[in-house]
Amino acid sequence: MRKRDLAQVMAIEQEVFPEPWSRKVFVSELAQRRGREYRVGKVARAVVGYFGLMLVEDEAHVSTIAVASSFQHQGIATLFMLESVRLARENGVKRVTLEVAVSNERAMSLYRRFGFAPVGVRKGYYQATGEDAYLMVVEGVDTPAYATRMAGIIGELRSAK
């Protein structure tokens, strides 16, 4: 993700989140050269989605992930999760965390596919709606067993084409 992508990122952010990040938050995150990875997915020159990853020692946190509604249900979020876990593993991470709205069953299904499990609830996490969020964690992303899980997901994507 680059600053030049932010107009399109912000359009998706406004479209898919009831409590969107501001442009200022994205600019601040992109300015942090260490410990952050932000990527966009494009079709032609159009940004169709993005994700952000915060890296701290042997832990990573998926800070954001979004796909434009017109490109959902095409496996893009799965590709973003594969890439975020690949980046985490490349950086020596052992555990990945994220928050998800308790009502977002579709997202939780995706995260469970990657081995995430809820370990707690953040009460009132989403201020705009007052909704709680699950804190979800996957441990052992640095292990051969997890590499096998990722290979299985990649295989499923390839066979679905």
Secondary structure, 3 states (H helix, E strand, C coil): CCHHHHHHHHHHHHHHCCCCCCHHHHHHHHHCCCCEEEEEEEECCEEEEEEEEEEECCEEEEEEEEECHHHCCCCHHHHHHHHHHHHHHHCCCCEEEEEEECCCHHHHHHHHHCCCEEEEEEEEEECCCCEEEEEEEEECCCCHHHHHHHHHHHHHHHHHC
